[in-house]
Amino acid sequence: MPEAFLLLCLRDGDGKAMLDGSTLSYGLGGAILSELALTGAITIEGRKVVPAPGYEVASSSGYGRFLQLITDARRPYRTEHWVTKFASRSPKKLVGDLLADRRVVARVEGRILGLFPTVRYPEVDPVPEQRLRERIGNVLSGLRPDGFSASVIALADATKILEKCFGPVAKERVQEITDGDWASKAVKDAISAAITAATTVTTMTAVSSAGSN
């Protein structure tokens, strides 16, 4: 799921994100928490995240370092805590590198003003994103959502990337998808925390931009 969300956020040609850094990081933080819930690595009890008994960190599809943070915590923390924690751990680099390892994108390093290191992820293989867009488009058009599709749509809508990728989308349909019975409570709680964090950051960024004009 984090790879899917990042693919939607990247411009194909130059590999730059269409979201500001904070919103992207919080969106990816929520996507990672949701991925852990979708794969059964965690459960959520009273909005507090708990490692699933017997689940191996090594089985976390590249996100073991994030599951390890939860496993090593001295006590259970709320979903919002983990979305914020994950967002602070450079999730774009981790997820982008996973896509680069699969040769979906290329990893291009550079510097801003010759000083600050930066990395872009231009698309190399368009097929995964084409399939993703087709899958999400079908759900937006009326196909019954699964947990993965609904999660991606909910996050994309919260971070304002959905319409950039798919054009005008009926808000009623998005609400129907996000409110539907498509996933476990753990996944829904993870997505809810991600939406809250991403929406807060997006609103703060918009207010800040308006104030500077």
Accessible surface in RSA format (square Angstrom, percent):
REM  Atomic radii and reference values for relative SASA: ProtOr
REM  Chains: A
REM  Algorithm: Lee & Richards
REM  Probe-radius: 1.40
REM  Slices: 20
REM RES _ NUM      All-atoms   Total-Side   Main-Chain    Non-polar    All polar
REM                ABS   REL    ABS   REL    ABS   REL    ABS   REL    ABS   REL
RES MET A   1    13.15   6.8   0.00   0.0  13.15  31.3   0.00   0.0  13.15  17.4
RES PRO A   2     0.00   0.0   0.00   0.0   0.00   0.0   0.00   0.0   0.00   0.0
RES GLU A   3    31.35  18.0  31.35  23.7   0.00   0.0   9.92  19.2  21.43  17.5
RES ALA A   4    10.35   9.5   6.86  10.6   3.49   7.9   8.95  12.6   1.40   3.7
RES PHE A   5     0.00   0.0   0.00   0.0   0.00   0.0   0.00   0.0   0.00   0.0
RES LEU A   6     0.00   0.0   0.00   0.0   0.00   0.0   0.00   0.0   0.00   0.0
RES LEU A   7    10.92   6.1  10.35   7.4   0.57   1.4  10.35   7.3   0.57   1.5
RES LEU A   8     0.46   0.3   0.44   0.3   0.02   0.1   0.44   0.3   0.02   0.1
RES CYS A   9     0.00   0.0   0.00   0.0   0.00   0.0   0.00   0.0   0.00   0.0
RES LEU A  10     7.16   4.0   4.46   3.2   2.70   6.8   4.46   3.1   2.70   7.3
RES ARG A  11   106.93  44.9 102.30  52.1   4.63  11.0  43.55  59.5  63.38  38.4
RES ASP A  12    74.72  52.3  64.73  64.4   9.98  23.6  25.65  60.4  49.06  48.9
RES GLY A  13    69.94  86.3   0.00   N/A  69.94  86.3  44.42 121.9  25.53  57.2
RES ASP A  14    45.28  31.7  40.31  40.1   4.98  11.8  27.99  65.9  17.29  17.2
RES GLY A  15     0.00   0.0   0.00   N/A   0.00   0.0   0.00   0.0   0.00   0.0
RES LYS A  16   101.87  49.7  99.90  61.3   1.97   4.7  45.46  40.9  56.41  60.1
RES ALA A  17    26.27  24.2   7.07  10.9  19.20  43.7   7.07  10.0  19.20  50.9
RES MET A  18    52.75  27.3  35.21  23.3  17.55  41.8  19.62  16.7  33.14  43.9
RES LEU A  19    20.75  11.6   8.06   5.8  12.70  31.9  12.25   8.6   8.50  22.9
RES ASP A  20    58.92  41.3  41.37  41.2  17.54  41.5  40.09  94.4  18.83  18.8
RES GLY A  21    52.90  65.2   0.00   N/A  52.90  65.2  39.41 108.2  13.48  30.2
RES SER A  22    59.46  50.2  50.58  67.5   8.88  20.5  14.48  30.8  44.99  63.0
RES THR A  23     1.38   1.0   1.38   1.4   0.00   0.0   1.25   1.7   0.13   0.2
RES LEU A  24     4.00   2.2   4.00   2.9   0.00   0.0   4.00   2.8   0.00   0.0
RES SER A  25    25.68  21.7  25.68  34.3   0.00   0.0   5.33  11.4  20.35  28.5
RES TYR A  26    51.21  23.9  51.21  29.1   0.00   0.0  18.62  14.0  32.59  40.2
RES GLY A  27     0.00   0.0   0.00   N/A   0.00   0.0   0.00   0.0   0.00   0.0
RES LEU A  28     0.00   0.0   0.00   0.0   0.00   0.0   0.00   0.0   0.00   0.0
RES GLY A  29     0.00   0.0   0.00   N/A   0.00   0.0   0.00   0.0   0.00   0.0
RES GLY A  30     0.00   0.0   0.00   N/A   0.00   0.0   0.00   0.0   0.00   0.0
RES ALA A  31     0.00   0.0   0.00   0.0   0.00   0.0   0.00   0.0   0.00   0.0
RES ILE A  32     0.00   0.0   0.00   0.0   0.00   0.0   0.00   0.0   0.00   0.0
RES LEU A  33     0.00   0.0   0.00   0.0   0.00   0.0   0.00   0.0   0.00   0.0
RES SER A  34     0.00   0.0   0.00   0.0   0.00   0.0   0.00   0.0   0.00   0.0
RES GLU A  35    24.13  13.9  24.13  18.3   0.00   0.0   1.40   2.7  22.73  18.6
RES LEU A  36     0.90   0.5   0.90   0.6   0.00   0.0   0.90   0.6   0.00   0.0
RES ALA A  37     8.63   7.9   0.00   0.0   8.63  19.6   0.00   0.0   8.63  22.9
RES LEU A  38    62.53  34.8  31.16  22.3  31.37  78.9  32.67  22.9  29.86  80.4
RES THR A  39    58.24  41.4  32.77  33.2  25.47  60.7  40.59  54.5  17.65  26.7
RES GLY A  40    36.87  45.5   0.00   N/A  36.87  45.5  29.63  81.3   7.24  16.2
RES ALA A  41     0.45   0.4   0.00   0.0   0.45   1.0   0.00   0.0   0.45   1.2
RES ILE A  42     3.18   1.8   0.00   0.0   3.18   7.7   0.00   0.0   3.18   8.6
RES THR A  43    54.12  38.5  54.12  54.9   0.00   0.0  51.50  69.2   2.62   4.0
RES ILE A  44    13.93   7.9   0.00   0.0  13.93  33.6   0.00   0.0  13.93  37.8
RES GLU A  45   110.82  63.6  98.66  74.6  12.15  28.9  43.42  84.0  67.39  55.0
RES GLY A  46    61.95  76.4   0.00   N/A  61.95  76.4  40.79 111.9  21.16  47.4
RES ARG A  47    62.03  26.0  62.03  31.6   0.00   0.0  37.72  51.6  24.31  14.7
RES LYS A  48    88.38  43.1  88.38  54.2   0.00   0.0  38.91  35.0  49.47  52.7
RES VAL A  49     1.70   1.1   0.00   0.0   1.70   4.1   0.00   0.0   1.70   4.6
RES VAL A  50    38.47  25.3  38.39  34.8   0.08   0.2  38.47  33.4   0.00   0.0
RES PRO A  51    46.57  33.9  40.83  37.2   5.74  20.9  40.83  33.7   5.74  35.7
RES ALA A  52    17.01  15.6  11.82  18.2   5.19  11.8  11.82  16.7   5.19  13.8
RES PRO A  53   131.65  96.0  99.05  90.3  32.60 118.5 110.45  91.2  21.20 131.8
RES GLY A  54    78.81  97.2   0.00   N/A  78.81  97.2  44.82 123.0  33.98  76.1
RES TYR A  55    62.07  29.0  37.19  21.2  24.88  64.7  36.72  27.6  25.35  31.2
RES GLU A  56   117.23  67.3 113.50  85.9   3.73   8.9  39.23  75.9  77.99  63.7
RES VAL A  57    43.15  28.4  39.33  35.6   3.82   9.2  39.33  34.2   3.82  10.4
RES ALA A  58   104.14  95.8  62.03  95.7  42.11  95.8  74.31 104.6  29.84  79.0
RES SER A  59    63.71  53.8  42.67  56.9  21.05  48.5  28.99  61.7  34.72  48.6
RES SER A  60     4.19   3.5   0.30   0.4   3.88   8.9   2.12   4.5   2.07   2.9
RES SER A  61    74.23  62.7  46.16  61.6  28.07  64.7  39.34  83.8  34.89  48.9
RES GLY A  62    41.21  50.8   0.00   N/A  41.21  50.8  23.47  64.4  17.74  39.7
RES TYR A  63     1.30   0.6   1.30   0.7   0.00   0.0   1.30   1.0   0.00   0.0
RES GLY A  64    15.85  19.5   0.00   N/A  15.85  19.5  11.92  32.7   3.92   8.8
RES ARG A  65   150.75  63.3 135.09  68.9  15.66  37.3  49.57  67.7 101.18  61.3
RES PHE A  66     0.70   0.4   0.70   0.4   0.00   0.0   0.70   0.4   0.00   0.0
RES LEU A  67     2.51   1.4   2.51   1.8   0.00   0.0   2.51   1.8   0.00   0.0
RES GLN A  68    69.23  38.7  69.23  50.6   0.00   0.0  31.56  67.2  37.67  28.6
RES LEU A  69    44.76  24.9  40.35  28.9   4.41  11.1  41.04  28.8   3.72  10.0
RES ILE A  70     5.93   3.4   1.45   1.1   4.48  10.8   1.45   1.0   4.48  12.2
RES THR A  71    64.83  46.1  44.67  45.3  20.16  48.0  41.87  56.2  22.95  34.7
RES ASP A  72    96.32  67.5  68.63  68.3  27.69  65.5  32.10  75.5  64.22  64.0
RES ALA A  73    32.08  29.5   4.67   7.2  27.42  62.4  14.66  20.6  17.42  46.2
RES ARG A  74   232.46  97.6 191.51  97.6  40.94  97.5  81.57 111.5 150.88  91.4
RES ARG A  75   136.76  57.4 130.45  66.5   6.30  15.0  57.26  78.3  79.50  48.2
RES PRO A  76    65.60  47.8  58.85  53.6   6.75  24.5  64.18  53.0   1.42   8.8
RES TYR A  77    50.61  23.6  49.21  28.0   1.40   3.6  26.31  19.8  24.30  30.0
RES ARG A  78   113.05  47.5 110.77  56.5   2.28   5.4  42.59  58.2  70.46  42.7
RES THR A  79     0.00   0.0   0.00   0.0   0.00   0.0   0.00   0.0   0.00   0.0
RES GLU A  80    52.66  30.2  51.66  39.1   1.00   2.4  40.22  77.8  12.44  10.2
RES HIS A  81    65.70  35.9  54.73  38.0  10.97  28.1  41.44  42.7  24.26  28.2
RES TRP A  82     7.25   2.9   7.25   3.5   0.00   0.0   7.08   3.8   0.17   0.3
RES VAL A  83     0.00   0.0   0.00   0.0   0.00   0.0   0.00   0.0   0.00   0.0
RES THR A  84    65.22  46.4  64.38  65.3   0.84   2.0  48.36  65.0  16.87  25.5
RES LYS A  85    69.02  33.7  64.47  39.6   4.55  10.8  19.39  17.5  49.62  52.9
RES PHE A  86     0.00   0.0   0.00   0.0   0.00   0.0   0.00   0.0   0.00   0.0
RES ALA A  87    10.95  10.1   2.91   4.5   8.03  18.3   3.11   4.4   7.84  20.8
RES SER A  88    81.63  69.0  44.50  59.4  37.13  85.5  49.40 105.2  32.23  45.1
RES ARG A  89   109.61  46.0  95.53  48.7  14.08  33.5  30.56  41.8  79.05  47.9
RES SER A  90    73.10  61.8  59.28  79.1  13.82  31.8  30.87  65.7  42.23  59.2
RES PRO A  91     0.34   0.2   0.34   0.3   0.00   0.0   0.34   0.3   0.00   0.0
RES LYS A  92    52.89  25.8  52.89  32.5   0.00   0.0  27.11  24.4  25.79  27.5
RES LYS A  93   101.20  49.4  99.81  61.2   1.39   3.3  65.63  59.1  35.57  37.9
RES LEU A  94    19.45  10.8  15.07  10.8   4.39  11.0  18.91  13.3   0.55   1.5
RES VAL A  95     0.00   0.0   0.00   0.0   0.00   0.0   0.00   0.0   0.00   0.0
RES GLY A  96     0.00   0.0   0.00   N/A   0.00   0.0   0.00   0.0   0.00   0.0
RES ASP A  97    30.90  21.6  30.53  30.4   0.37   0.9  18.50  43.5  12.40  12.4
RES LEU A  98    37.64  21.0  37.12  26.6   0.52   1.3  37.12  26.1   0.52   1.4
RES LEU A  99     0.63   0.4   0.63   0.5   0.00   0.0   0.63   0.4   0.00   0.0
RES ALA A 100    21.30  19.6  10.37  16.0  10.93  24.9  10.64  15.0  10.66  28.2
RES ASP A 101   112.75  79.0  81.86  81.5  30.89  73.0  30.17  71.0  82.59  82.4
RES ARG A 102   139.14  58.4 111.76  57.0  27.38  65.2  59.58  81.4  79.56  48.2
RES ARG A 103   190.81  80.1 186.03  94.8   4.78  11.4  59.06  80.7 131.75  79.9
RES VAL A 104     4.72   3.1   4.72   4.3   0.00   0.0   4.72   4.1   0.00   0.0
RES VAL A 105     4.10   2.7   1.21   1.1   2.89   7.0   1.21   1.1   2.89   7.8
RES ALA A 106    35.63  32.8  29.93  46.2   5.70  13.0  35.63  50.2   0.00   0.0
RES ARG A 107    86.03  36.1  56.35  28.7  29.68  70.7  32.19  44.0  53.84  32.6
RES VAL A 108    51.19  33.7  47.49  43.0   3.70   8.9  50.40  43.8   0.79   2.1
RES GLU A 109   123.93  71.2  96.66  73.1  27.27  64.9  35.40  68.5  88.54  72.3
RES GLY A 110    34.54  42.6   0.00   N/A  34.54  42.6  30.87  84.7   3.67   8.2
RES ARG A 111   148.96  62.5 117.58  59.9  31.38  74.7  33.02  45.1 115.94  70.3
RES ILE A 112    96.38  54.8  92.21  68.7   4.16  10.0  96.38  69.4   0.00   0.0
RES LEU A 113   151.61  84.4 113.61  81.3  38.00  95.5 127.35  89.4  24.26  65.3
RES GLY A 114    54.90  67.7   0.00   N/A  54.90  67.7  31.91  87.6  22.99  51.5
RES LEU A 115   120.19  66.9 107.26  76.7  12.93  32.5 109.16  76.7  11.03  29.7
RES PHE A 116   119.00  59.5 118.91  73.7   0.08   0.2 119.00  72.1   0.00   0.0
RES PRO A 117   104.41  76.1  83.53  76.1  20.88  75.9  83.78  69.2  20.63 128.2
RES THR A 118    48.78  34.7  36.24  36.7  12.54  29.9  25.21  33.9  23.57  35.6
RES VAL A 119    23.66  15.6  21.50  19.5   2.16   5.2  21.55  18.7   2.11   5.7
RES ARG A 120    71.59  30.1  71.59  36.5   0.00   0.0  10.50  14.4  61.09  37.0
RES TYR A 121     0.75   0.3   0.00   0.0   0.75   1.9   0.00   0.0   0.75   0.9
RES PRO A 122    20.95  15.3  20.95  19.1   0.00   0.0  20.95  17.3   0.00   0.0
RES GLU A 123    42.92  24.6  18.81  14.2  24.10  57.4   7.55  14.6  35.37  28.9
RES VAL A 124    88.56  58.3  61.68  55.8  26.88  64.8  65.63  57.0  22.93  62.2
RES ASP A 125    52.74  36.9  50.66  50.4   2.08   4.9  14.09  33.2  38.65  38.6
RES PRO A 126    59.43  43.3  59.22  54.0   0.22   0.8  59.26  48.9   0.17   1.1
RES VAL A 127    58.48  38.5  58.48  52.9   0.00   0.0  58.48  50.8   0.00   0.0
RES PRO A 128    35.46  25.8  25.85  23.6   9.60  34.9  30.85  25.5   4.60  28.6
RES GLU A 129     6.81   3.9   6.81   5.1   0.00   0.0   4.91   9.5   1.90   1.6
RES GLN A 130   106.26  59.4  98.50  72.0   7.76  18.5  41.16  87.6  65.10  49.4
RES ARG A 131   168.07  70.6 162.89  83.0   5.18  12.3  52.73  72.1 115.35  69.9
RES LEU A 132    14.58   8.1  10.09   7.2   4.49  11.3  14.04   9.9   0.54   1.5
RES ARG A 133    73.96  31.1  70.66  36.0   3.30   7.9  33.74  46.1  40.22  24.4
RES GLU A 134   114.38  65.7 103.19  78.1  11.19  26.6  40.09  77.5  74.30  60.7
RES ARG A 135   104.17  43.7  99.56  50.8   4.61  11.0  39.01  53.3  65.17  39.5
RES ILE A 136     0.19   0.1   0.19   0.1   0.00   0.0   0.19   0.1   0.00   0.0
RES GLY A 137    19.87  24.5   0.00   N/A  19.87  24.5  19.13  52.5   0.74   1.7
RES ASN A 138    68.53  47.3  64.73  62.6   3.80   9.1   7.83  18.8  60.70  58.7
RES VAL A 139     2.72   1.8   2.72   2.5   0.00   0.0   2.72   2.4   0.00   0.0
RES LEU A 140    24.76  13.8  11.69   8.4  13.07  32.9  11.90   8.4  12.86  34.6
RES SER A 141   103.35  87.3  60.24  80.4  43.11  99.3  39.59  84.3  63.76  89.3
RES GLY A 142    49.45  61.0   0.00   N/A  49.45  61.0  23.69  65.0  25.76  57.7
RES LEU A 143   106.88  59.5  98.62  70.6   8.26  20.8 104.03  73.1   2.85   7.7
RES ARG A 144   179.72  75.5 159.86  81.5  19.86  47.3  71.33  97.5 108.39  65.7
RES PRO A 145    19.82  14.4  14.82  13.5   4.99  18.1  14.94  12.3   4.87  30.3
RES ASP A 146    62.07  43.5  56.11  55.8   5.96  14.1  42.16  99.2  19.91  19.9
RES GLY A 147    11.72  14.5   0.00   N/A  11.72  14.5   4.77  13.1   6.95  15.6
RES PHE A 148    49.14  24.6  46.75  29.0   2.39   6.2  46.75  28.3   2.39   6.9
RES SER A 149     0.13   0.1   0.13   0.2   0.00   0.0   0.00   0.0   0.13   0.2
RES ALA A 150     0.00   0.0   0.00   0.0   0.00   0.0   0.00   0.0   0.00   0.0
RES SER A 151     0.00   0.0   0.00   0.0   0.00   0.0   0.00   0.0   0.00   0.0
RES VAL A 152     0.22   0.1   0.22   0.2   0.00   0.0   0.22   0.2   0.00   0.0
RES ILE A 153     0.00   0.0   0.00   0.0   0.00   0.0   0.00   0.0   0.00   0.0
RES ALA A 154     2.03   1.9   0.33   0.5   1.70   3.9   0.80   1.1   1.23   3.3
RES LEU A 155     0.00   0.0   0.00   0.0   0.00   0.0   0.00   0.0   0.00   0.0
RES ALA A 156     0.12   0.1   0.12   0.2   0.00   0.0   0.12   0.2   0.00   0.0
RES ASP A 157    36.82  25.8  33.28  33.1   3.53   8.3   0.81   1.9  36.00  35.9
RES ALA A 158     9.24   8.5   1.13   1.8   8.11  18.4   8.77  12.3   0.48   1.3
RES THR A 159     0.62   0.4   0.00   0.0   0.62   1.5   0.00   0.0   0.62   0.9
RES LYS A 160   123.71  60.4 112.89  69.3  10.82  25.8  71.36  64.2  52.36  55.8
RES ILE A 161     0.12   0.1   0.12   0.1   0.00   0.0   0.12   0.1   0.00   0.0
RES LEU A 162     3.19   1.8   2.84   2.0   0.35   0.9   3.15   2.2   0.04   0.1
RES GLU A 163    82.63  47.4  73.32  55.5   9.32  22.2  26.89  52.0  55.74  45.5
RES LYS A 164   123.94  60.5  85.47  52.4  38.47  91.6  66.39  59.8  57.55  61.3
RES CYS A 165    17.45  13.2   0.28   0.3  17.17  40.4   1.50   3.8  15.94  17.2
RES PHE A 166    48.61  24.3  17.92  11.1  30.70  79.9  25.47  15.4  23.15  66.2
RES GLY A 167    26.37  32.5   0.00   N/A  26.37  32.5  22.24  61.0   4.13   9.3
RES PRO A 168   135.07  98.4 111.89 102.0  23.18  84.3 112.37  92.8  22.70 141.1
RES VAL A 169    19.71  13.0   7.74   7.0  11.97  28.8  12.24  10.6   7.47  20.3
RES ALA A 170    61.17  56.2  42.22  65.2  18.95  43.1  52.82  74.4   8.35  22.1
RES LYS A 171   120.42  58.7 114.90  70.5   5.52  13.1  92.86  83.6  27.56  29.4
RES GLU A 172   135.93  78.0 126.53  95.7   9.39  22.4  73.22 141.6  62.71  51.2
RES ARG A 173    36.72  15.4  33.96  17.3   2.77   6.6  23.04  31.5  13.68   8.3
RES VAL A 174     6.57   4.3   6.57   6.0   0.00   0.0   6.57   5.7   0.00   0.0
RES GLN A 175   102.73  57.4 101.85  74.4   0.89   2.1  36.44  77.6  66.29  50.3
RES GLU A 176   107.67  61.8  94.90  71.8  12.78  30.4  43.65  84.4  64.02  52.3
RES ILE A 177     1.22   0.7   0.00   0.0   1.22   2.9   1.22   0.9   0.00   0.0
RES THR A 178    33.20  23.6  21.74  22.0  11.46  27.3  16.81  22.6  16.39  24.8
RES ASP A 179    92.73  65.0  67.80  67.5  24.94  59.0  28.53  67.1  64.20  64.0
RES GLY A 180    22.89  28.2   0.00   N/A  22.89  28.2  22.89  62.8   0.00   0.0
RES ASP A 181   126.90  88.9 108.54 108.0  18.35  43.4  38.87  91.5  88.03  87.8
RES TRP A 182    23.48   9.4   4.80   2.3  18.68  43.9  11.32   6.0  12.16  19.7
RES ALA A 183    27.47  25.3   1.64   2.5  25.84  58.8  14.70  20.7  12.78  33.8
RES SER A 184    63.72  53.8  46.08  61.5  17.64  40.6  53.42 113.8  10.30  14.4
RES LYS A 185   129.41  63.1 117.49  72.1  11.92  28.4 113.10 101.8  16.31  17.4
RES ALA A 186    16.35  15.0  13.63  21.0   2.72   6.2  13.63  19.2   2.72   7.2
RES VAL A 187     3.81   2.5   3.81   3.4   0.00   0.0   3.81   3.3   0.00   0.0
RES LYS A 188    61.04  29.8  56.68  34.8   4.36  10.4  38.74  34.9  22.30  23.8
RES ASP A 189    14.62  10.2  14.55  14.5   0.06   0.1   0.06   0.1  14.55  14.5
RES ALA A 190     0.00   0.0   0.00   0.0   0.00   0.0   0.00   0.0   0.00   0.0
RES ILE A 191     6.41   3.6   6.41   4.8   0.00   0.0   6.41   4.6   0.00   0.0
RES SER A 192    44.61  37.7  39.86  53.2   4.75  10.9  20.55  43.8  24.07  33.7
RES ALA A 193     0.00   0.0   0.00   0.0   0.00   0.0   0.00   0.0   0.00   0.0
RES ALA A 194     0.00   0.0   0.00   0.0   0.00   0.0   0.00   0.0   0.00   0.0
RES ILE A 195    51.02  29.0  51.02  38.0   0.00   0.0  51.02  36.7   0.00   0.0
RES THR A 196    72.20  51.3  66.28  67.2   5.91  14.1  50.87  68.3  21.33  32.2
RES ALA A 197    13.06  12.0   6.26   9.7   6.80  15.5  13.00  18.3   0.05   0.1
RES ALA A 198     0.00   0.0   0.00   0.0   0.00   0.0   0.00   0.0   0.00   0.0
RES THR A 199    57.88  41.2  57.74  58.5   0.14   0.3  53.44  71.8   4.44   6.7
RES THR A 200    68.94  49.0  63.64  64.5   5.30  12.6  49.96  67.1  18.98  28.7
RES VAL A 201    19.08  12.6  18.66  16.9   0.43   1.0  19.01  16.5   0.08   0.2
RES THR A 202    24.27  17.3  23.59  23.9   0.68   1.6  23.59  31.7   0.68   1.0
RES THR A 203    73.78  52.5  69.78  70.7   4.00   9.5  56.49  75.9  17.29  26.1
RES MET A 204   125.20  64.8 118.21  78.2   7.00  16.7 105.12  89.4  20.08  26.6
RES THR A 205    47.91  34.1  43.24  43.8   4.67  11.1  38.97  52.3   8.94  13.5
RES ALA A 206    60.07  55.2  47.83  73.8  12.25  27.9  55.67  78.4   4.40  11.7
RES VAL A 207   100.12  65.9  94.98  86.0   5.15  12.4  97.89  85.1   2.24   6.1
RES SER A 208    76.44  64.6  62.67  83.6  13.78  31.7  34.04  72.5  42.40  59.4
RES SER A 209    57.52  48.6  52.22  69.7   5.30  12.2  33.49  71.3  24.03  33.7
RES ALA A 210    69.24  63.7  51.33  79.2  17.90  40.7  55.84  78.6  13.40  35.5
RES GLY A 211    66.92  82.5   0.00   N/A  66.92  82.5  38.01 104.3  28.92  64.8
RES SER A 212    94.66  80.0  52.20  69.7  42.46  97.8  50.69 107.9  43.97  61.6
RES ASN A 213   158.39 109.2  93.34  90.2  65.05 156.6  61.79 148.7  96.61  93.4
END  Absolute sums over single chains surface
CHAIN  1 A    10591.9       8295.7       2296.1       6003.2       4588.6
END  Absolute sums over all chains
TOTAL         10591.9       8295.7       2296.1       6003.2       4588.6
